[in-house]
């Protein structure tokens, strides 16, 4: 064995060292059964935004996907609207959800949201609520 081969072995840490593996005793799960009522407290949202856009019949992305978003509410004022949760669904109006005017469309996921007027033009008001801000606080 050459001197270089021995040196290479010493410079290469073993896998457990790299992964910082610890020898911990195995843990067991404990079954829990809750009977009766459980109080749930909804935490307040940390931020949000509001805006209004005038749309025609060509789909536009209204809200980008955002893992911090708790909820988005969209409402078309003046005409029925169509909504989709992806660019692929917005590619054809037959793949978008037809939604009546003046009825809130509520999305409680972090997906992007696309919208357009069903016919003519309409104004769509958007309110987003964020459960977390990007400041690193929980």
N, CA, C and O of each residue as an XYZ file, in Angstrom:
552
protein
N       0.843     -1.164      0.000
C       0.000      0.000      0.000
C       0.892      1.231      0.000
O       1.851      1.317      0.767
N       0.567      2.184     -0.867
C       1.373      3.399     -0.951
C       0.986      4.364      0.163
O      -0.047      4.195      0.811
N       1.804      5.355      0.374
C       1.554      6.357      1.419
C       0.308      7.167      1.104
O      -0.416      7.560      2.019
N       0.045      7.423     -0.168
C      -1.132      8.210     -0.554
C      -2.426      7.460     -0.275
O      -3.417      8.074      0.120
N      -2.439      6.138     -0.472
C      -3.653      5.363     -0.206
C      -3.994      5.392      1.273
O      -5.167      5.511      1.627
N      -3.006      5.288      2.139
C      -3.234      5.345      3.584
C      -3.751      6.732      4.000
O      -4.634      6.834      4.851
N      -3.203      7.794      3.400
C      -3.614      9.153      3.703
C      -5.069      9.380      3.295
O      -5.821     10.024      4.026
N      -5.474      8.851      2.127
C      -6.859      9.006      1.669
C      -7.837      8.352      2.636
O      -8.913      8.899      2.878
N      -7.485      7.179      3.203
C      -8.360      6.500      4.151
C      -8.558      7.338      5.407
O      -9.661      7.379      5.953
N      -7.521      7.999      5.867
C      -7.623      8.801      7.085
C      -8.447     10.064      6.874
O      -9.089     10.546      7.807
N      -8.435     10.602      5.662
C      -9.170     11.837      5.378
C     -10.653     11.592      5.119
O     -11.440     12.539      5.130
N     -11.040     10.371      4.892
C     -12.433     10.048      4.611
C     -13.129      9.629      5.904
O     -12.846      8.546      6.417
N     -14.026     10.445      6.445
C     -14.746     10.028      7.653
C     -15.714      8.910      7.314
O     -16.165      8.786      6.175
N     -16.028      8.098      8.312
C     -16.992      7.035      8.041
C     -18.409      7.622      8.018
O     -18.658      8.730      8.492
N     -19.303      6.847      7.458
C     -20.682      7.300      7.236
C     -21.375      7.697      8.530
O     -22.040      8.732      8.566
N     -21.242      6.909      9.595
C     -21.890      7.232     10.867
C     -21.394      8.554     11.442
O     -22.161      9.298     12.055
N     -20.122      8.842     11.244
C     -19.571     10.100     11.742
C     -20.158     11.285     10.974
O     -20.508     12.303     11.571
N     -20.264     11.151      9.664
C     -20.824     12.220      8.838
C     -22.282     12.475      9.203
O     -22.704     13.627      9.303
N     -23.042     11.420      9.400
C     -24.462     11.553      9.728
C     -24.701     11.836     11.204
O     -25.845     12.020     11.621
N     -23.647     11.871     11.989
C     -23.713     12.115     13.424
C     -24.709     11.160     14.089
O     -25.602     11.570     14.830
N     -24.522      9.884     13.797
C     -25.398      8.847     14.324
C     -25.164      8.694     15.820
O     -24.026      8.636     16.285
N     -26.260      8.630     16.560
C     -26.178      8.407     18.001
C     -26.827      7.074     18.330
O     -27.819      6.678     17.718
N     -26.248      6.390     19.309
C     -26.838      5.134     19.764
C     -27.858      5.446     20.848
O     -27.517      5.541     22.026
N     -29.103      5.604     20.442
C     -30.181      5.893     21.382
C     -31.049      4.660     21.545
O     -31.208      3.882     20.605
N     -31.607      4.478     22.723
C     -32.500      3.326     22.891
C     -33.750      3.503     22.026
O     -34.185      4.633     21.801
N     -34.321      2.425     21.546
C     -35.530      2.543     20.720
C     -36.677      3.123     21.542
O     -36.817      2.838     22.731
N     -37.483      3.933     20.888
C     -38.653      4.515     21.562
C     -39.898      3.791     21.099
O     -39.960      3.286     19.978
N     -40.871      3.747     21.960
C     -42.125      3.094     21.628
C     -43.230      4.131     21.580
O     -43.222      5.098     22.342
N     -44.173      3.927     20.690
C     -45.323      4.819     20.642
C     -46.294      4.425     21.741
O     -46.368      3.269     22.159
N     -47.028      5.416     22.187
C     -48.005      5.188     23.246
C     -49.383      5.519     22.686
O     -49.617      6.653     22.269
N     -50.292      4.560     22.669
C     -51.637      4.865     22.165
C     -52.350      5.834     23.118
O     -52.290      5.688     24.338
N     -53.020      6.820     22.531
C     -53.756      7.800     23.318
C     -55.188      7.819     22.816
O     -55.429      7.849     21.609
N     -56.118      7.801     23.722
C     -57.532      7.856     23.362
C     -58.142      9.030     24.108
O     -58.054      9.119     25.333
N     -58.762      9.931     23.353
C     -59.370     11.112     23.945
C     -60.875     10.918     23.923
O     -61.467     10.669     22.872
N     -61.477     11.034     25.071
C     -62.929     10.931     25.161
C     -63.470     12.273     25.622
O     -62.932     12.901     26.534
N     -64.523     12.689     24.985
C     -65.113     13.973     25.348
C     -64.615     15.087     24.447
O     -63.950     14.846     23.440
N     -64.944     16.297     24.825
C     -64.610     17.455     24.013
C     -63.152     17.861     24.213
O     -62.581     17.696     25.291
N     -62.576     18.391     23.153
C     -61.216     18.900     23.195
C     -61.262     20.351     22.740
O     -61.816     20.667     21.687
N     -60.679     21.220     23.538
C     -60.670     22.636     23.189
C     -59.590     22.891     22.143
O     -58.446     22.464     22.298
N     -59.963     23.581     21.095
C     -59.034     23.932     20.030
C     -59.010     25.442     19.912
O     -60.057     26.084     19.819
N     -57.841     25.994     19.917
C     -57.691     27.437     19.768
C     -56.997     27.710     18.446
O     -55.872     27.264     18.223
N     -57.666     28.439     17.575
C     -57.090     28.787     16.286
C     -56.156     29.970     16.503
O     -56.543     30.985     17.081
N     -54.932     29.826     16.035
C     -53.972     30.913     16.173
C     -54.299     32.023     15.179
O     -54.816     31.748     14.096
N     -54.008     33.264     15.531
C     -54.291     34.362     14.603
C     -53.349     34.314     13.403
O     -52.212     33.854     13.504
N     -53.841     34.794     12.280
C     -53.004     34.883     11.098
C     -51.989     36.000     11.304
O     -52.261     36.969     12.014
N     -50.824     35.866     10.686
C     -49.731     36.802     10.938
C     -49.688     37.954      9.944
O     -48.997     38.944     10.189
N     -50.393     37.855      8.849
C     -50.335     38.913      7.848
C     -51.256     38.588      6.702
O     -51.977     37.591      6.729
N     -51.229     39.433      5.699
C     -52.060     39.202      4.530
C     -51.989     40.373      3.585
O     -51.200     41.298      3.774
N     -52.823     40.324      2.563
C     -52.861     41.393      1.576
C     -54.227     41.426      0.907
O     -54.963     40.439      0.929
N     -54.557     42.553      0.322
C     -55.800     42.686     -0.436
C     -55.513     43.434     -1.731
O     -54.666     44.328     -1.761
N     -56.213     43.072     -2.795
C     -56.110     43.801     -4.055
C     -57.272     43.422     -4.952
O     -57.975     42.448     -4.684
N     -57.478     44.189     -6.021
C     -58.550     43.950     -6.980
C     -57.967     44.021     -8.380
O     -57.152     44.896     -8.672
N     -58.377     43.108     -9.243
C     -57.925     43.077    -10.635
C     -59.135     43.041    -11.563
O     -60.149     42.412    -11.259
N     -59.014     43.723    -12.692
C     -60.030     43.652    -13.740
C     -59.586     42.583    -14.724
O     -58.470     42.620    -15.241
N     -60.485     41.621    -14.978
C     -60.153     40.484    -15.830
C     -61.053     40.397    -17.041
O     -62.219     40.790    -16.998
N     -60.497     39.876    -18.126
C     -61.305     39.505    -19.287
C     -61.389     37.982    -19.323
O     -61.215     37.325    -18.296
N     -61.652     37.425    -20.485
C     -61.864     35.977    -20.560
C     -60.576     35.164    -20.714
O     -60.635     33.941    -20.836
N     -59.417     35.824    -20.711
C     -58.166     35.063    -20.761
C     -57.643     34.877    -19.330
O     -57.509     35.854    -18.593
N     -57.346     33.627    -18.929
C     -56.933     33.349    -17.553
C     -55.636     34.057    -17.165
O     -54.691     34.129    -17.950
N     -55.613     34.569    -15.959
C     -54.439     35.222    -15.378
C     -54.171     34.610    -14.013
O     -55.098     34.268    -13.279
N     -52.892     34.476    -13.682
C     -52.556     33.988    -12.344
C     -52.798     35.129    -11.353
O     -52.202     36.201    -11.459
N     -53.672     34.876    -10.401
C     -54.032     35.890     -9.418
C     -53.135     35.817     -8.191
O     -52.738     36.846     -7.645
N     -52.816     34.603     -7.758
C     -52.035     34.388     -6.549
C     -51.024     33.271     -6.831
O     -51.380     32.211     -7.348
N     -49.776     33.526     -6.487
C     -48.738     32.505     -6.645
C     -48.836     31.485     -5.516
O     -49.401     31.775     -4.462
N     -48.297     30.315     -5.732
C     -48.230     29.302     -4.672
C     -47.370     29.854     -3.540
O     -46.317     30.443     -3.786
N     -47.819     29.663     -2.299
C     -47.101     30.209     -1.155
C     -47.352     29.329      0.060
O     -48.480     29.248      0.545
N     -46.313     28.673      0.554
C     -46.465     27.774      1.699
C     -46.820     28.523      2.980
O     -47.227     27.896      3.958
N     -46.677     29.834      3.000
C     -47.035     30.617      4.189
C     -48.520     30.976      4.226
O     -49.024     31.419      5.258
N     -49.223     30.787      3.107
C     -50.618     31.226      3.021
C     -51.543     30.260      3.741
O     -51.477     29.047      3.540
N     -52.397     30.810      4.574
C     -53.409     30.030      5.259
C     -54.690     29.953      4.437
O     -55.343     28.911      4.377
N     -55.045     31.094      3.792
C     -56.299     31.122      3.051
C     -56.274     32.257      2.036
O     -55.650     33.293      2.264
N     -56.952     32.056      0.928
C     -57.181     33.105     -0.063
C     -58.674     33.138     -0.367
O     -59.299     32.097     -0.569
N     -59.231     34.331     -0.397
C     -60.646     34.508     -0.732
C     -60.720     35.393     -1.961
O     -60.173     36.496     -1.979
N     -61.402     34.902     -2.991
C     -61.584     35.666     -4.217
C     -63.069     35.848     -4.457
O     -63.858     34.936     -4.206
N     -63.463     37.035     -4.947
C     -64.872     37.266     -5.261
C     -64.958     38.129     -6.506
O     -64.348     39.194     -6.599
N     -65.732     37.637     -7.458
C     -65.956     38.364     -8.694
C     -67.132     39.307     -8.514
O     -68.213     38.902     -8.087
N     -66.907     40.564     -8.845
C     -67.946     41.586     -8.728
C     -68.355     41.987    -10.155
O     -67.542     42.540    -10.896
N     -69.573     41.718    -10.531
C     -70.059     42.175    -11.824
C     -70.352     41.088    -12.839
O     -71.145     41.308    -13.755
N     -69.741     39.929    -12.706
C     -69.994     38.837    -13.662
C     -69.504     37.534    -13.045
O     -68.703     37.536    -12.111
N     -69.995     36.432    -13.577
C     -69.498     35.134    -13.146
C     -68.021     35.018    -13.520
O     -67.567     35.641    -14.480
N     -67.281     34.225    -12.765
C     -65.856     34.055    -13.020
C     -65.538     32.577    -13.115
O     -66.354     31.728    -12.756
N     -64.354     32.282    -13.600
C     -63.832     30.921    -13.638
C     -62.533     30.899    -12.862
O     -61.721     31.818    -12.969
N     -62.332     29.821    -12.061
C     -61.144     29.689    -11.234
C     -60.471     28.356    -11.499
O     -61.130     27.366    -11.817
N     -59.143     28.340    -11.365
C     -58.355     27.115    -11.499
C     -57.202     27.190    -10.506
O     -56.777     28.271    -10.100
N     -56.704     26.008    -10.123
C     -55.631     25.936     -9.138
C     -54.286     25.564     -9.761
O     -53.344     25.226     -9.045
N     -54.193     25.625    -11.086
C     -52.920     25.382    -11.764
C     -52.989     25.973    -13.171
O     -54.070     26.212    -13.710
N     -51.822     26.199    -13.744
C     -51.763     26.708    -15.114
C     -52.346     25.685    -16.089
O     -52.974     26.057    -17.080
N     -52.139     24.397    -15.809
C     -52.673     23.350    -16.683
C     -54.198     23.396    -16.704
O     -54.807     23.265    -17.766
N     -54.815     23.580    -15.543
C     -56.284     23.659    -15.501
C     -56.790     24.949    -16.133
O     -57.896     24.985    -16.672
N     -55.992     26.002    -16.070
C     -56.414     27.279    -16.654
C     -56.231     27.311    -18.163
O     -56.634     28.277    -18.812
N     -55.628     26.269    -18.734
C     -55.366     26.236    -20.170
C     -56.649     26.173    -20.994
O     -56.647     26.571    -22.159
N     -57.737     25.683    -20.417
C     -59.006     25.636    -21.128
C     -60.138     26.002    -20.185
O     -60.190     25.497    -19.063
N     -61.042     26.867    -20.613
C     -62.106     27.326    -19.716
C     -63.001     26.176    -19.253
O     -63.620     26.267    -18.194
N     -63.075     25.087    -20.044
C     -63.886     23.944    -19.625
C     -63.254     23.193    -18.459
O     -63.919     22.369    -17.831
N     -61.977     23.459    -18.156
C     -61.292     22.817    -17.027
C     -61.262     23.718    -15.796
O     -60.737     23.332    -14.751
N     -61.828     24.921    -15.921
C     -61.867     25.859    -14.798
C     -63.240     25.795    -14.138
O     -64.241     25.507    -14.793
N     -63.277     26.067    -12.836
C     -64.546     26.043    -12.108
C     -65.323     27.330    -12.390
O     -64.802     28.431    -12.213
N     -66.560     27.181    -12.826
C     -67.448     28.331    -13.031
C     -68.020     28.716    -11.677
O     -68.579     27.878    -10.968
N     -67.877     30.001    -11.316
C     -68.285     30.460     -9.991
C     -69.192     31.674    -10.140
O     -68.869     32.587    -10.900
N     -70.330     31.707     -9.426
C     -71.253     32.829     -9.568
C     -70.679     34.122     -8.986
O     -69.878     34.100     -8.051
N     -71.104     35.235     -9.556
C     -70.643     36.535     -9.060
C     -71.135     36.787     -7.636
O     -72.174     36.272     -7.225
N     -70.381     37.575     -6.902
C     -70.698     37.991     -5.535
C     -70.770     36.835     -4.527
O     -71.358     36.977     -3.455
N     -70.171     35.697     -4.878
C     -70.078     34.560     -3.962
C     -68.588     34.304     -3.723
O     -67.849     34.076     -4.681
N     -68.133     34.335     -2.473
C     -66.699     34.143     -2.220
C     -66.218     32.756     -2.648
O     -66.882     31.747     -2.411
N     -65.062     32.737     -3.275
C     -64.370     31.503     -3.624
C     -63.197     31.397     -2.658
O     -62.258     32.189     -2.743
N     -63.234     30.441     -1.747
C     -62.246     30.337     -0.673
C     -61.328     29.156     -0.943
O     -61.787     28.037     -1.174
N     -60.029     29.414     -0.913
C     -59.017     28.378     -1.141
C     -58.162     28.291      0.116
O     -57.470     29.245      0.472
N     -58.213     27.135      0.789
C     -57.432     26.934      2.005
C     -56.273     25.972      1.733
O     -56.079     24.989      2.449
N     -55.521     26.273      0.701
C     -54.308     25.515      0.380
C     -53.282     26.514     -0.131
O     -53.593     27.686     -0.343
N     -52.072     26.047     -0.323
C     -51.008     26.964     -0.718
C     -50.749     26.962     -2.227
O     -49.675     27.372     -2.668
N     -51.711     26.509     -3.011
C     -51.553     26.422     -4.462
C     -51.699     27.786     -5.122
O     -52.205     28.735     -4.523
N     -51.244     27.864     -6.371
C     -51.485     29.077     -7.136
C     -52.955     29.104     -7.533
O     -53.621     28.069     -7.557
N     -53.459     30.310     -7.849
C     -54.871     30.454     -8.223
C     -54.950     31.292     -9.491
O     -54.376     32.378     -9.577
N     -55.664     30.771    -10.459
C     -55.877     31.447    -11.733
C     -57.343     31.847    -11.837
O     -58.211     31.182    -11.271
N     -57.622     32.930    -12.558
C     -59.008     33.386    -12.704
C     -59.188     34.095    -14.044
O     -58.237     34.592    -14.647
N     -60.442     34.121    -14.484
C     -60.824     34.903    -15.659
C     -62.329     35.147    -15.583
O     -63.039     34.483    -14.827
N     -62.802     36.098    -16.368
C     -64.239     36.350    -16.463
C     -64.854     35.241    -17.305
O     -64.226     34.750    -18.243
N     -66.074     34.847    -16.977
C     -66.761     33.850    -17.793
C     -67.113     34.451    -19.146
O     -66.914     33.819    -20.183
N     -67.628     35.657    -19.134
C     -67.917     36.408    -20.366
C     -67.601     37.874    -20.105
O     -67.755     38.345    -18.978
N     -67.172     38.585    -21.102
C     -66.905     40.018    -20.966
C     -65.750     40.290    -19.999
O     -64.686     39.676    -20.082
N     -65.992     41.223    -19.085
C     -64.984     41.557    -18.079
C     -65.629     41.563    -16.697
O     -66.847     41.670    -16.559
N     -64.784     41.446    -15.686
C     -65.249     41.512    -14.308
C     -64.099     41.974    -13.426
O     -62.934     41.884    -13.812
N     -64.429     42.461    -12.261
C     -63.424     42.780    -11.272
C     -63.408     41.656    -10.246
O     -64.460     41.216     -9.782
N     -62.212     41.193     -9.893
C     -62.065     40.148     -8.883
C     -61.276     40.732     -7.714
O     -60.156     41.215     -7.881
N     -61.882     40.678     -6.527
C     -61.212     41.117     -5.309
C     -60.575     39.911     -4.647
O     -61.176     38.840     -4.567
N     -59.343     40.098     -4.170
C     -58.581     39.002     -3.568
C     -58.104     39.432     -2.190
O     -57.561     40.524     -2.021
N     -58.310     38.568     -1.213
C     -57.773     38.759      0.132
C     -57.002     37.504      0.487
O     -57.539     36.399      0.406
N     -55.744     37.665      0.881
C     -54.962     36.521      1.324
C     -54.621     36.687      2.795
O     -54.414     37.800      3.277
N     -54.566     35.569      3.498
C     -54.193     35.559      4.908
C     -53.006     34.619      5.070
O     -53.046     33.471      4.628
N     -51.958     35.112      5.702
C     -50.750     34.322      5.904
C     -50.688     33.826      7.331
O     -50.885     34.596      8.271
N     -50.416     32.544      7.498
C     -50.283     31.996      8.851
C     -48.874     32.208      9.377
O     -48.635     32.064     10.576
N     -47.933     32.551      8.493
C     -46.570     32.817      8.918
C     -45.972     33.855      8.003
O     -46.294     33.922      6.816
N     -45.097     34.665      8.567
C     -44.365     35.635      7.764
C     -43.003     35.060      7.449
O     -42.603     34.058      8.042
N     -42.297     35.663      6.547
C     -40.993     35.165      6.166
C     -39.868     35.623      7.068
O     -38.718     35.676      6.632
N     -40.168     35.958      8.327
C     -39.138     36.489      9.211
C     -38.503     35.429     10.097
O     -37.675     35.754     10.948
N     -38.874     34.173      9.911
C     -38.283     33.103     10.706
C     -38.955     32.861     12.023
O     -38.596     31.916     12.726
N     -39.930     33.688     12.391
C     -40.658     33.478     13.642
C     -41.780     32.493     13.410
O     -42.317     32.410     12.306
N     -42.135     31.754     14.425
C     -43.248     30.795     14.302
C     -44.519     31.399     14.844
O     -45.565     30.751     14.830
